Amino acid sequence: MATSNAMKTCATKLTKAEKKALRKQTRLIHSLRRNNSELAIVSESPTRHLMVGNGGFMCGIDRKLIFNFFQKFGNIERLLMFPGRSFSFITFEHVSESLKAMEKVHGRVLDCPSEFPRPDVRFYLSFLTNLPDDVSFEKQATPSGLVLVDDFVTEAEEEQLIQVLGWGSEGNEVEIQGTANQELRHRRVKHFGYEFLYRSNNVDKSNPLPDGFPGVCDVLLDRVQEKVMFKPDQMTVNEYKPGQGIPPHIDTHSAFEDGIVSLSLGSQVTMEFRHPDGRHVPVVLPRRSLLVMTGESRYLWSHGITPRKYDIIHDAKSTSNEGTGYVKISKEPETVIAEGTHNKRAEEGTTLFERQTRISLTLRKVRHTPCDCAFSAQCDSQTGSKTAPELSPPSSVPTTIGEAQNLEKLHVHEVYEKIAPHFSGTRHSPWPKVADFLRNQPVGSLVADVGCGNGKYLGINDNLFKTGSDRSFNLASICRERGYSVIVCDILSLPYRTDVFDVCLCIAVLHHLATAERRLVGLKELVRITRPGGLVLVYVWALEQEVKKVKKKHLKEVDFTESNNHRTEQENLSNKNEFLKESKTIENFPSNNEPSPNKSETLDHNCSSRLMVNASRDSFEQQDLFVPWKYSGPGKQHEKRRKDAEGSGEGTEGHVYHRYYHVFQDGELRNLCSRLSNVTLEEHYYDRGNWCVMLRKSK
């Protein structure tokens, strides 16, 4: 055990509490050495540098709390905090100051509120030989056409708007004539001018609401007109409480003119912008600021708010709810920001911002002619869609990146958003072999569940540190309701550092990617985030399905002439009496990437080039196909939310949605893995209708 004499003195009496502190400290040191050795090195003797365990963003501790608490022990020269970490680093001016902090703080529950404003806080400290020179965060170029205007309204105007348009301090609604009020699953809304119809993502242009806008908006509308060259005639007022958000979306092209604005009242928030090519740009919207989206940012980039109570801000000056000191957004890449540099005070830098209740005013101009924008692939006017902006469903296997992205968007991403509650209600029991795999991992292992769905594997083995991710906003919300740590992201661009996880889990995800190249990219991302020596477990649906050894034909071709709500008379059948075939030979992949011959490769090429609908899971006659999901409502646990289905993006009961799958033939997954040069194959087996591989990343 590596620890200094000063740290050992903290446990000389060996009381129960002190033994626990020593164990926690040892675990913290082990974790730093194993997963974060590039950040700092543990010291055997006292130094000016301290690692503060339980003092990081993952523990809900922000920079101000850490700085204010430790500054009483001496002059703090540097304070470093990191996104996704449970610890922070402090450098004092003198060793005697860090020793004092060690003696007074390590392993002890801090008194609340005399010492620390939060109850039951206990920090575990360790001396370090060094700290990194700096921690850099490079700001990405913001979407073209996006403009942010600080202090668009005064504090007095903000207060007046909240009083008139909001819901009141006690949650009692302010009565306004001519208003359409709704309470959605994730937030409360009011509509003025025209009611926004969430089922169609549009407005009824022939049925404007009476009375228009309240008089308090007159001056605001005149100012907005100067920014977007028209006077808005539709306004949606949203109330977001801490922990609430809105899924990524693009406002329907045919519904509104070019130019959508959003005024933030009551609190700042981070809005996430995503480009179809995978780029992701978080933009901080300060309190009382006006966001203007035109051109590409309005028509091409999706925008949304992740449901969470804290935002990580890379500039402490932007965390004020007073709306002061915010650095304006630039349309060019900005200079790298370095924490801990000598021209910054220690209390400035990356920190947490705790969200407050935010009222947003979204102002738009209703469009009365078809949209003729330059983004035809996303434009419902130009593709003939009558509802949300989407492409016509394809009837053949995609051959280009654009076709693959559109297929996945319509028949994977959007479907799972609609069926999330019903889908979650059918996913109760973890598969035994995956559960056993997790239970056999060493204590303290860091596990990433990529494509975690409703989180059924996140609750297995409390001795592991697990985090989940999923492409579905609604499935991630279900996980959070269950108390799991889950983010929304795409397997093709995971937001994790390289070589960080001991174990990476990916169950039933890769088969939703529409080309071999995209499936390989997804597999590479899983390996990238796994540490050398770590394990990657991947399950994909198998072409070879056996039910009582009898093959059945359930394929039928569908003429896709409408959106993804086709019906079929036969529901999904359960897969029974599935067999398990294992091969546990450890294998280094050869350099020859040619796939091995297999009898399944003799499938008729013309048949497999058409996308067919498979009516059951009992058998598959081709590799690229649609599997129907008959939506039967959100289930008992979500019954009380049935009336909220429009606002949450949930499906309509009785509709049949079609999910795209590429089912893997025998040997295909193994051959895909052979294209990776930095893994060895630990196991290759068949389990419950899936082909499975366990990979170990080379050291």
GUSE-744193 format. One line per 2 residues: number of its first residue (from 1); their letters; for each residue x, y, z of C-alpha. Coordinates in Angstrom, 2 decimals. Each point is the difference from the previous one (the first is absolute). Layout:
BEGIN
NUM	A	X/Y/Z  ...
// end
This chain:
BEGIN
1	MA	0.00/0.00/0.00  1.49/3.31/-1.06
3	TS	-0.68/2.69/2.54  1.98/2.64/1.85
5	NA	0.90/-0.01/3.70  -2.35/2.90/0.48
7	MK	-2.85/-1.99/-1.47  0.82/-3.00/2.16
9	TC	-0.22/2.09/3.15  -3.65/0.57/-0.86
11	AT	-0.64/-3.66/0.80  2.39/-0.77/2.87
13	KL	-2.84/-0.52/2.49  -1.67/-2.35/-2.46
15	TK	-3.49/0.93/0.96  -2.76/-1.26/-2.23
17	AE	-0.37/3.39/-1.67  3.76/0.34/-0.50
19	KK	0.29/-3.47/-1.48  -2.76/0.92/-2.44
21	AL	1.84/3.20/-0.92  3.19/-1.94/-0.65
23	RK	-1.84/-2.51/-2.20  -1.68/2.80/-1.95
25	QT	3.33/1.76/-0.44  1.66/-3.18/-1.23
27	RL	-2.79/-0.58/-2.51  0.28/3.59/-1.19
29	IH	3.75/-0.34/-0.52  -0.48/-3.27/-1.85
31	SL	-2.61/1.57/-2.27  2.26/2.96/-0.77
33	RR	2.93/-2.24/-0.87  -2.09/-2.31/-2.16
35	NN	-2.22/2.44/-1.91  1.43/3.51/0.37
37	SE	3.78/-0.41/0.22  0.47/2.64/-2.68
39	LA	-1.53/2.61/2.32  2.11/-0.39/3.14
41	IV	2.27/-2.33/2.01  -0.56/-0.91/3.64
43	SE	2.78/1.13/2.35  1.45/-2.06/2.87
45	SP	0.78/3.19/1.95  -1.83/3.29/0.63
47	TR	-0.06/2.51/-2.85  -1.88/3.19/-0.85
49	HL	-2.33/-1.96/-2.28  -3.14/-1.81/1.19
51	MV	-2.56/-2.24/-1.66  -3.44/0.51/1.55
53	GN	-2.09/-3.18/-0.31  -3.80/0.57/-0.01
55	GG	0.78/3.58/-0.97  -0.84/-0.17/-3.70
57	FM	-2.84/0.82/-2.34  -1.37/-3.55/0.10
59	CG	-0.66/0.53/3.71  -1.92/3.23/-0.63
61	ID	2.84/2.14/1.37  0.81/3.17/-1.91
63	RK	3.13/2.14/-0.12  -1.30/2.67/2.35
65	LI	-0.80/-2.51/2.76  3.47/-1.58/-0.19
67	FN	1.82/3.32/-0.14  -1.92/1.61/2.86
69	FF	0.51/-3.03/2.25  3.73/-0.59/-0.53
71	QK	1.15/3.61/-0.17  -0.20/0.20/3.81
73	FG	3.03/-2.33/0.16  2.21/2.25/-2.11
75	NI	0.53/1.73/-3.31  -1.31/-2.11/-2.90
77	ER	2.11/0.48/-3.10  -1.85/-2.40/-2.30
79	LL	-3.27/-1.91/0.01  -0.70/-2.51/-2.78
81	MF	-3.35/-1.73/-0.54  -0.95/-2.39/-2.79
83	PG	-3.25/-0.97/-1.71  -1.07/-3.53/0.90
85	RS	2.38/-0.30/2.99  -0.74/-0.46/3.69
87	FS	3.18/1.76/1.16  1.76/3.35/-0.33
89	FI	3.62/1.20/0.35  1.25/2.84/2.22
91	TF	3.42/1.65/0.24  0.80/2.04/3.11
93	EH	2.79/2.54/0.24  1.80/-1.91/2.78
95	VS	0.24/-3.67/1.04  -1.03/0.95/3.53
97	ES	-3.37/1.15/-1.34  -0.72/-3.28/-1.79
99	LK	1.07/-1.92/3.13  -2.44/2.03/2.07
101	AM	-2.80/-0.79/-2.44  0.91/-3.71/0.10
103	EK	-0.10/-0.10/3.82  -3.27/1.93/0.31
105	VH	-2.01/-1.39/-2.90  1.01/-3.51/-1.12
107	GR	-2.69/-2.61/0.61  -2.10/2.13/2.34
109	VL	-3.69/0.85/-0.43  -0.14/3.78/-0.26
111	DC	-2.35/1.91/2.27  -3.00/1.48/-1.81
113	PS	-0.47/2.90/-0.40  2.86/1.38/2.14
115	EF	2.77/-1.58/-2.10  -1.71/-0.98/-3.24
117	PR	-3.44/0.97/-1.35  -0.98/-3.59/-0.88
119	PD	-0.61/-2.83/2.48  1.90/-3.30/0.23
121	VR	2.98/1.15/-2.08  3.29/-1.83/0.56
123	FY	3.17/0.74/-2.01  2.88/-2.46/-0.43
125	LS	3.37/1.64/-0.68  3.30/-1.18/-1.48
127	FL	3.26/1.81/-0.70  1.14/0.24/-3.61
129	TN	3.44/0.50/-1.50  -1.32/2.12/-2.83
131	LP	-3.04/1.51/-1.68  -0.51/0.31/-3.75
133	DD	1.19/3.26/-1.50  -3.48/0.87/-1.15
135	VS	-3.33/-1.48/-0.96  -1.23/1.24/-3.34
137	FE	-3.44/0.20/-1.54  -0.16/1.12/-3.60
139	KQ	-3.25/1.70/-0.91  -1.44/-1.27/-3.26
141	AT	-1.27/2.24/-2.74  -3.67/0.70/0.59
143	PS	-2.62/-0.83/-2.65  -0.21/2.43/-2.88
145	GL	-2.88/2.42/0.45  -0.04/-0.22/3.81
147	VL	0.16/3.31/1.87  -0.15/0.61/3.76
149	VD	-0.90/3.40/1.40  0.82/0.64/3.68
151	DF	-2.29/1.99/2.30  -2.75/0.24/-2.61
153	VT	-2.42/1.04/2.75  0.63/1.79/3.29
155	EA	-0.50/-1.56/3.44  -3.21/1.98/0.44
157	EE	-1.32/-1.14/-3.39  0.95/-3.60/0.82
159	EQ	-1.93/0.12/3.27  -3.06/1.45/-1.71
161	LI	0.03/-2.61/-2.78  0.29/-2.85/2.51
163	QV	-2.86/1.39/2.08  -2.33/0.38/-2.98
165	LG	0.97/-3.04/-2.09  1.21/-2.45/2.66
167	WG	-1.76/-2.33/2.40  0.26/1.92/3.25
169	SE	2.20/-0.56/3.06  -2.25/-2.71/1.43
171	GN	-0.46/-1.80/-3.31  -3.45/1.54/-0.44
173	EV	-0.58/0.84/-3.60  -0.34/3.63/-1.02
175	EI	-3.29/0.27/-1.87  0.36/1.61/-3.43
177	QG	-2.78/0.18/-2.53  0.64/-1.55/-3.43
179	TA	2.69/-2.37/1.28  0.45/-3.70/-0.74
181	NQ	1.50/-1.60/3.13  1.50/-3.49/0.20
183	EL	1.87/-2.05/2.58  2.35/-2.31/-1.88
185	RH	2.00/-2.86/1.36  3.19/2.03/0.27
187	RR	-1.24/3.56/0.46  -2.96/2.40/0.04
189	VK	-0.79/2.15/-3.02  -2.29/2.82/-1.15
191	HF	-0.69/1.07/-3.57  -0.91/3.42/-1.37
193	GY	-1.04/1.00/-3.52  -0.20/-3.61/-1.21
195	EF	0.03/-3.23/1.98  2.96/-2.21/-0.77
197	LY	-1.28/-3.54/-0.66  2.55/-2.49/1.32
199	RS	-1.57/-2.98/-1.75  0.74/1.49/-3.41
201	NN	2.78/2.44/1.02  -1.93/2.73/-1.77
203	VD	-2.73/2.59/0.48  -3.54/0.25/-1.34
205	KS	0.44/3.09/-2.15  -3.76/0.37/-0.45
207	NP	-0.68/0.12/3.72  1.90/2.81/1.77
209	LP	-0.53/0.42/3.72  -2.16/2.95/1.12
211	DG	1.47/3.18/1.47  3.53/-0.43/-1.39
213	FP	2.91/0.89/2.27  -0.26/1.71/3.42
215	GV	0.81/3.70/-0.02  3.16/-0.59/2.06
217	CD	1.56/-1.52/-3.13  -0.42/3.05/-2.25
219	VL	3.42/1.53/0.61  1.63/-3.44/-0.08
221	LD	-1.51/-0.80/-3.41  1.28/3.27/-1.46
223	RV	3.53/-0.80/1.19  -0.19/-3.55/-1.36
225	QE	-1.11/1.33/-3.39  3.30/1.86/-0.23
227	KV	1.86/-3.31/0.28  -2.01/-2.22/-2.36
229	MF	-1.60/2.51/-2.38  -3.57/-1.02/0.83
231	KP	-2.40/0.36/2.89  -0.75/-3.37/1.66
233	DQ	-3.63/-1.12/0.05  0.44/-3.24/1.99
235	MT	1.49/-0.38/3.48  0.50/-3.07/2.16
237	VN	0.85/0.54/3.66  1.84/-2.93/1.60
239	EY	0.73/-0.55/3.68  3.05/-2.14/0.71
241	KP	0.62/-1.04/3.59  3.45/-1.32/0.98
243	GQ	0.38/-3.47/-1.48  -2.41/0.63/-2.88
245	GI	0.88/0.36/-3.67  -1.19/-0.47/-3.56
247	PP	1.12/-2.64/-2.54  2.19/1.04/-2.96
249	HI	-2.19/1.23/-2.86  -0.20/2.27/-3.03
251	DT	-3.01/2.30/-0.19  -2.16/-1.09/-2.92
253	HS	1.07/1.82/-3.17  -3.50/0.44/-1.42
255	AF	-1.39/1.35/3.27  2.16/3.07/0.57
257	ED	2.07/2.55/-1.88  3.79/0.19/0.10
259	GI	0.84/1.53/3.36  -0.90/-1.56/3.36
261	VS	0.86/1.80/3.22  0.06/-1.10/3.64
263	LS	0.14/2.32/3.01  1.32/-1.52/3.26
265	LG	-1.53/1.31/3.23  0.73/-0.97/3.59
267	SQ	3.07/-2.17/-0.57  2.69/-0.79/-2.50
269	VT	0.25/-3.43/-1.64  2.21/-1.89/-2.43
271	ME	-1.66/-0.84/-3.33  1.46/-2.83/-2.07
273	FR	0.29/0.43/-3.79  0.62/-3.07/-2.18
275	HP	0.87/-0.19/-3.68  -0.99/-3.05/-2.13
277	DG	3.70/-0.80/-0.46  0.41/-0.53/3.76
279	RH	1.37/3.38/1.06  -1.22/1.06/3.44
281	VP	0.21/3.57/1.28  -1.28/0.97/3.48
283	VV	-1.00/3.67/0.22  -0.55/1.80/3.31
285	LP	-3.15/2.16/-0.04  0.43/2.61/2.76
287	RR	-2.93/1.35/1.95  -1.84/2.78/-1.89
289	SL	1.82/-0.85/-3.25  -1.63/-0.41/-3.42
291	LV	0.95/-2.92/-2.25  -0.60/0.53/-3.74
293	MT	0.10/-2.97/-2.39  -0.02/0.67/-3.75
295	GE	1.23/-1.88/-3.06  2.01/-3.13/0.78
297	SR	-0.49/0.21/3.77  -3.78/0.17/-0.51
299	YL	-0.47/-2.52/-2.82  2.84/-2.55/0.34
301	WS	1.25/-0.18/3.60  -2.20/-1.56/2.67
303	HG	-0.19/1.71/3.37  -1.07/-1.30/3.39
305	IT	0.55/0.22/3.75  1.31/-3.02/1.88
307	PR	-2.11/-0.71/3.11  2.37/0.52/2.93
309	KY	0.33/2.24/3.05  3.55/1.22/-0.65
311	DI	1.89/1.23/-3.05  3.80/-0.12/-0.26
313	IH	1.24/3.43/-1.03  3.55/0.51/-1.28
315	DA	-0.02/3.68/0.93  -0.92/0.88/3.58
317	KS	-0.95/3.50/-1.09  -2.97/-1.43/-1.90
319	TS	-1.60/-1.67/3.01  -1.67/3.03/1.47
321	NE	-3.75/0.04/0.02  0.32/3.75/-0.11
323	GT	1.00/-0.30/-3.66  3.25/1.94/0.31
325	GY	3.43/-0.66/-1.43  -1.01/-2.49/-2.69
327	VK	2.46/-0.41/-2.84  -1.79/0.54/-3.28
329	IS	-0.20/-2.88/-2.43  2.25/0.25/-3.03
331	KE	-0.62/-1.55/-3.39  3.69/-0.97/-0.20
333	PE	1.84/-2.49/2.24  1.13/1.75/3.14
335	TV	3.33/-0.10/1.77  0.63/-2.92/2.30
337	IA	-0.86/0.79/3.61  2.58/-1.22/2.52
339	EG	-0.95/-0.51/3.63  2.41/0.73/2.79
341	TH	2.13/2.48/-1.96  1.62/2.82/1.89
343	NK	-2.26/2.68/-1.46  -3.07/-1.57/1.53
345	RA	-1.07/-0.15/3.58  -0.31/-3.51/1.43
347	EE	-3.73/0.32/0.43  -0.55/0.62/-3.71
349	GT	-0.28/-2.81/-2.55  -2.09/-3.06/-0.72
351	TL	-2.81/-0.42/2.50  -3.55/-1.18/0.51
353	FE	-3.01/2.19/-0.53  -3.08/-1.02/1.97
355	RQ	-3.09/0.60/-2.10  -2.91/1.99/1.34
357	TR	-3.54/0.14/-1.37  0.24/1.45/-3.49
359	IS	-2.78/1.57/-2.07  0.71/0.09/-3.72
361	LT	-1.94/1.99/-2.58  0.25/-1.55/-3.46
363	LR	-1.14/2.48/-2.65  -0.70/-0.94/-3.61
365	KV	-1.74/1.22/-3.15  -2.53/-2.44/-1.49
367	RH	0.79/-0.90/-3.62  -2.88/0.09/-2.51
369	TP	1.92/-1.21/-3.06  2.09/-3.16/-0.54
371	CD	3.59/0.12/1.24  2.62/0.28/-2.74
373	CA	3.11/-0.02/2.19  3.39/-1.33/-1.11
375	FS	-0.26/-3.05/2.29  -2.33/-2.14/-2.06
377	AQ	0.91/-3.30/1.72  -1.38/1.32/3.30
379	CD	-2.86/2.02/-1.49  -3.50/-1.45/0.25
381	SQ	-1.28/2.38/-2.69  2.49/-1.33/-2.53
383	TG	-0.26/-3.69/0.97  -3.80/-0.07/0.13
385	SK	-0.34/-0.84/3.71  -3.11/1.31/1.68
387	TA	1.40/-0.03/3.51  3.52/0.11/1.34
389	PE	2.93/0.65/-2.35  1.11/-3.47/-1.09
391	LS	0.88/-1.88/-3.15  -2.32/-2.48/-1.64
393	PP	0.71/-3.46/1.41  2.51/-1.86/-2.17
395	SS	-0.78/-3.34/-1.61  3.57/-1.12/-0.72
397	VP	3.20/-0.49/1.96  1.89/3.33/0.27
399	TT	3.10/0.46/-2.11  1.10/3.49/1.10
401	IG	0.68/1.67/3.35  -2.97/2.30/-0.48
403	EA	-2.38/-2.87/-0.72  1.29/-1.89/3.05
405	QN	-0.42/3.03/2.26  -3.53/0.59/-1.22
407	LE	-0.96/-3.66/0.39  1.33/-0.08/3.58
409	KL	-1.69/3.29/0.82  -3.45/-1.13/-1.15
411	HV	0.07/-3.70/0.86  2.22/-0.05/3.09
413	HE	0.33/3.32/1.80  -3.55/1.29/-0.49
415	VY	-1.58/-3.41/0.57  1.68/-0.49/3.37
417	EK	-1.03/3.49/1.09  -3.62/-0.92/-0.76
419	IA	-0.04/-3.48/1.52  2.33/0.66/2.97
421	PH	-2.54/-0.54/2.87  -1.53/-3.11/-1.60
423	FS	3.42/-1.33/-0.99  1.30/0.53/3.55
425	GT	-3.02/-1.82/1.42  0.97/-3.14/-1.94
427	RH	3.66/0.06/1.09  -0.07/-1.31/3.57
429	SP	2.56/-2.78/0.41  3.69/0.25/-0.89
431	WP	1.33/-2.80/-2.16  1.71/-2.48/2.38
433	KV	3.30/-0.21/-1.87  0.39/3.80/-0.09
435	AD	-0.96/0.24/3.69  2.58/-2.67/0.91
437	FL	2.62/1.87/-2.00  -0.63/3.15/2.05
439	RN	-0.05/-1.86/3.32  3.42/-1.50/-0.78
441	QP	1.72/3.37/-0.49  2.49/1.19/2.67
443	VG	-1.27/2.30/2.74  0.28/3.65/-0.96
445	SL	0.06/-0.58/-3.75  -1.22/2.88/-2.15
447	VA	-2.67/-1.18/-2.45  -1.55/1.76/-3.00
449	DV	-3.33/-1.36/-1.26  -0.27/1.43/-3.51
451	GC	-3.58/-0.19/-1.26  -1.31/-0.75/3.49
453	GN	-3.72/0.25/-0.91  -2.04/0.06/3.20
455	GK	3.07/-0.79/2.11  -0.75/-3.62/0.86
457	YL	3.73/-0.79/0.25  0.90/3.14/1.99
459	GI	-1.49/-1.47/3.17  2.18/-3.13/-0.01
461	ND	2.96/-0.23/2.43  0.11/3.02/2.29
463	NL	3.76/-0.50/0.38  0.55/1.45/-3.47
465	FK	-0.05/3.62/-1.09  -2.37/0.08/-2.98
467	TG	-1.10/2.72/-2.38  -2.42/-0.37/-2.89
469	SD	-0.66/1.71/-3.30  -2.76/-0.27/-2.57
471	RS	-1.00/1.76/-3.21  -3.62/0.25/1.23
473	FN	-0.89/3.02/2.11  -3.09/-1.72/1.39
475	LA	1.80/-3.22/0.93  2.72/2.02/1.72
477	SI	-2.70/1.82/1.95  -1.41/-3.34/1.18
479	CR	3.49/-0.98/1.20  0.37/3.24/1.92
481	ER	-3.36/-0.53/1.65  1.43/-3.28/1.28
483	GY	3.01/1.79/1.47  2.58/-1.02/-2.62
485	SV	2.73/2.23/-1.43  -0.81/0.18/-3.73
487	IV	0.81/2.44/-2.79  -1.45/0.43/-3.49
489	CD	2.56/-0.59/-2.74  0.71/-1.92/-3.20
491	IL	2.14/-3.15/-0.12  1.78/1.44/-3.05
493	SL	1.34/2.92/2.06  0.24/-0.88/3.69
495	PY	0.86/2.98/2.26  2.39/-2.01/2.20
497	RT	3.78/0.23/0.29  2.17/-2.66/-1.61
499	DV	1.18/-2.99/2.10  -2.21/0.71/3.02
501	FD	-2.46/-2.88/0.61  0.89/-3.44/1.37
503	VC	-3.04/-1.52/-1.70  -2.14/1.14/-2.92
505	LC	-3.41/-1.58/-0.54  -1.90/0.29/-3.28
507	IA	-3.11/-2.17/-0.09  -2.25/0.04/-3.09
509	VL	1.26/3.29/-1.47  2.38/-0.56/-2.94
511	HH	-2.70/-1.76/-2.03  -1.88/3.32/-0.26
513	LA	2.83/1.58/-2.06  -0.83/-0.18/-3.66
515	TA	3.38/-0.61/-1.69  3.03/-2.16/0.72
517	ER	2.17/3.12/0.17  -2.20/1.57/2.68
519	RL	-0.07/-3.25/1.96  3.79/-0.06/-0.06
521	VG	0.18/3.62/1.18  -2.33/-0.85/2.88
523	LK	2.16/-2.99/0.96  3.14/2.15/-0.13
525	EL	-1.61/2.53/2.36  -0.74/-2.77/2.53
527	VR	3.63/-1.11/-0.09  1.32/3.58/0.10
529	IT	-1.63/0.84/3.33  1.14/-3.29/1.58
531	RP	3.36/-0.06/1.79  2.78/-2.31/-1.17
533	GG	-0.70/-3.40/1.51  -3.69/0.84/0.39
535	LV	-2.92/-2.02/-1.37  -2.63/0.80/-2.62
537	LV	-3.16/-2.15/-0.12  -2.16/0.34/-3.13
539	YV	-3.34/-1.69/-0.81  -1.76/0.28/-3.39
541	WA	-3.08/-1.74/-1.39  0.79/-3.16/-1.92
543	LE	-1.28/-0.98/-3.42  -0.05/-3.59/1.17
545	QE	-3.09/-0.21/2.20  -1.15/-3.45/1.09
547	VK	-3.37/-0.68/1.61  -0.67/-3.70/0.60
549	KV	2.43/-0.53/-2.92  -2.74/1.09/-2.45
551	KK	0.64/2.84/-2.42  -2.93/2.28/-0.72
553	KH	-0.56/2.62/-2.66  -1.48/3.25/1.17
555	LK	1.34/2.42/-2.59  -2.23/2.23/-2.01
557	EV	0.85/3.04/-2.08  -1.62/3.29/0.89
559	DF	-0.56/2.89/-2.37  1.28/2.95/2.06
561	TE	-2.22/2.83/-1.10  -0.67/1.60/3.35
563	SN	1.75/0.75/3.27  1.15/-2.58/2.49
565	NH	-3.36/-1.10/1.42  -0.80/-3.11/-2.06
567	RT	-2.21/-2.71/1.45  0.34/-3.75/-0.06
569	EQ	-2.41/-2.62/1.24  2.69/-2.12/1.63
571	EN	1.81/1.22/3.12  3.56/-0.86/0.90
573	LS	0.32/-3.60/1.17  2.28/-0.87/2.89
575	NK	3.18/-1.89/-0.80  -0.27/-3.38/1.76
577	NE	2.36/-2.91/0.56  3.01/1.97/-1.27
579	FL	3.30/-1.78/0.01  3.43/0.90/1.26
581	KE	3.15/-0.82/-1.90  3.31/1.17/1.48
583	SK	3.57/0.23/-1.16  2.33/1.27/2.73
585	TI	3.28/-0.10/-1.89  2.15/3.10/0.46
587	EN	1.08/1.16/-3.44  2.22/2.72/-1.44
589	FP	-1.57/1.25/-3.20  2.03/-0.57/-3.18
591	SN	0.82/2.82/-2.35  -2.10/-1.57/-2.75
593	NE	-3.41/1.63/0.24  -1.78/-2.17/-2.55
595	PS	-3.22/-1.45/1.48  -0.18/-3.74/0.40
597	PN	-2.38/-1.89/-2.30  -3.39/-0.74/1.48
599	KS	-3.10/-1.66/-1.31  -2.05/3.09/0.94
601	ET	1.88/2.02/-2.61  -1.95/-1.83/-2.70
603	LD	-3.16/2.03/0.73  -1.58/1.38/-3.16
605	HN	1.59/3.38/-0.72  -3.12/1.57/-1.47
607	CS	-2.07/-1.00/3.01  2.55/1.35/2.48
609	SR	0.28/3.33/-1.83  -3.64/0.73/0.78
611	LM	-1.04/1.03/3.47  -2.73/-2.38/1.11
613	VN	-2.24/-0.14/3.07  0.60/-3.04/2.18
615	AS	-3.19/-0.93/1.84  1.69/-1.86/2.88
617	RD	3.26/-0.73/1.76  -0.29/-3.73/-0.70
619	SF	1.92/0.06/-3.27  1.71/2.41/-2.37
621	EQ	0.32/-0.51/-3.74  2.33/2.93/-0.67
623	QD	2.43/2.17/1.90  -1.32/3.54/-0.51
625	LF	-3.64/0.29/0.99  -2.69/1.70/2.07
627	VP	-1.33/-1.53/3.21  -3.47/1.28/0.97
629	WK	-0.89/1.30/3.45  -3.69/0.25/0.80
631	YS	-0.35/2.81/2.47  -2.38/-0.95/2.81
633	GP	0.32/3.07/2.20  2.50/0.96/2.67
635	GK	-0.83/-2.78/2.49  -1.33/0.13/3.51
637	QH	2.90/1.91/1.48  -0.56/2.76/-2.53
639	EK	-3.78/-0.12/-0.15  -0.39/3.29/1.79
641	RR	2.07/1.62/-2.74  -2.18/-1.20/-2.85
643	KD	-1.47/3.45/-0.48  3.50/1.40/-0.40
645	AE	0.90/-2.14/-3.00  -0.24/2.87/-2.45
647	GS	2.57/2.13/1.76  2.41/-2.79/0.86
649	GE	0.31/-1.31/-3.53  -1.46/-3.37/0.96
651	GT	-1.76/-2.19/-2.55  -3.67/-0.43/-0.67
653	EG	-1.65/-3.15/1.31  -0.75/-2.54/-2.70
655	HV	2.59/1.30/-2.47  2.65/-2.37/-1.28
657	YH	3.47/1.51/-0.28  2.78/-1.60/-1.99
659	RY	3.52/-0.23/1.39  2.93/-0.51/-2.34
661	YH	2.34/-2.93/0.71  3.04/-1.50/-1.64
663	VF	0.00/-3.54/1.41  3.47/-1.56/0.09
665	QD	0.75/-3.34/-1.62  2.30/-2.56/1.57
667	GE	3.58/1.30/-0.04  -0.87/3.54/-1.10
669	LR	0.48/1.64/3.39  3.25/-1.86/0.51
671	NL	1.22/1.14/-3.42  -0.97/3.59/0.79
673	CS	2.06/-0.19/3.19  2.95/-1.38/-2.00
675	RL	0.28/3.41/-1.67  1.13/1.43/3.35
677	SN	3.75/-0.18/0.60  -0.05/0.68/3.74
679	VT	-2.23/-2.77/1.40  0.08/-3.75/0.56
681	LE	-3.07/-2.20/-0.14  -0.67/-1.57/3.40
683	EH	-3.33/-1.66/-0.82  -2.33/-0.40/-2.97
685	YY	-3.36/-1.64/0.68  -3.74/-0.14/-0.69
687	DR	-2.41/0.99/2.79  -3.78/0.49/-0.08
689	GN	-0.18/0.72/-3.73  3.10/2.24/-0.01
691	WC	3.56/-0.30/-1.24  2.34/1.17/2.74
693	VM	3.68/0.87/0.36  2.16/0.84/3.00
695	LR	3.04/2.03/-0.99  3.05/0.97/2.04
697	KS	1.80/3.19/-0.94  3.70/-0.52/-0.58
699	K	2.44/1.52/2.49
// end
